Structure formats: C-alpha cells, structure tokens
Amino acid sequence: MSEQVKKRIPFCPMLSMGIGDYKVCVQDDCAWYMSSTKTCAAYVIAHNNILEIKSKQGK
C-alpha cells in the first residue's frame, strides 16, 4: 500500500487509545463515525473544545 493511500485511511482514536498500534476506522460500522462529516465524533468533539478554549483565552 502506498504512503499516499495510507494517509487517506482514517484511524480510530477510540480503538487506538493506549496501544502502540493504530486501528483503522471502520467508518459506517462504528457508532462514533459521522457520515455527514466523514470523520469520527471524537475528532469533532476535540476540535470544538479546542476552538472554545482558544476563544476563551482571547478574552
């Protein structure tokens, strides 16, 4: 598998947490996968939290 293809395959943050190896996202078969954004809900939650923290720091 080429490096470019590997970069496009999303990893599951929930299954990969705490282990040395990354687990591939199973997409539609995962309860955390959001098909509308084609990403994991954990990423969306983390991204929103980072934006909220940055907005509070700017005040």
C-alpha positions as CSV (number, residue, x, y, z in Angstrom):
1,M,0.0,0.0,0.0
2,S,1.4,3.4,-1.0
3,E,2.1,6.1,1.6
4,Q,-0.5,8.4,-0.1
5,V,-3.2,5.7,0.4
6,K,-2.2,5.2,4.0
7,K,-2.6,8.9,4.7
8,R,-6.2,8.9,3.5
9,I,-7.2,6.0,5.7
10,P,-8.7,7.4,9.0
11,F,-7.6,5.9,12.2
12,C,-10.0,5.3,15.1
13,P,-9.0,7.3,18.1
14,M,-11.2,5.2,20.4
15,L,-9.7,1.8,19.4
16,S,-6.2,3.2,19.1
17,M,-6.0,4.8,22.5
18,G,-3.4,3.4,24.9
19,I,-1.9,0.9,22.4
20,G,1.2,1.3,20.3
21,D,-0.6,0.4,17.1
22,Y,-3.2,2.4,15.3
23,K,-6.5,0.7,14.4
24,V,-8.2,1.7,11.1
25,C,-11.6,3.4,11.4
26,V,-14.4,1.1,10.3
27,Q,-16.5,4.1,9.2
28,D,-20.2,3.3,8.9
29,D,-19.9,0.3,11.1
30,C,-18.8,2.5,14.0
31,A,-21.2,4.2,16.4
32,W,-18.8,7.2,16.6
33,Y,-18.5,7.7,12.9
34,M,-20.3,10.7,11.4
35,S,-21.0,10.1,7.8
36,S,-22.1,13.7,7.2
37,T,-18.5,14.9,8.0
38,K,-16.8,11.6,7.1
39,T,-14.9,11.7,10.4
40,C,-15.1,10.3,14.0
41,A,-17.2,12.1,16.5
42,A,-14.3,12.1,18.9
43,Y,-12.3,14.3,16.4
44,V,-15.3,16.7,16.1
45,I,-15.7,17.0,19.9
46,A,-12.0,17.6,20.4
47,H,-11.9,20.2,17.6
48,N,-14.9,22.1,19.0
49,N,-13.3,22.0,22.5
50,I,-10.0,23.4,21.2
51,L,-11.9,26.3,19.4
52,E,-13.8,27.0,22.6
53,I,-10.6,27.1,24.7
54,K,-8.9,29.4,22.2
55,S,-11.9,31.8,22.2
56,K,-11.8,31.9,26.0
57,Q,-8.1,32.6,26.0
58,G,-8.5,35.5,23.6
59,K,-10.8,37.4,26.0
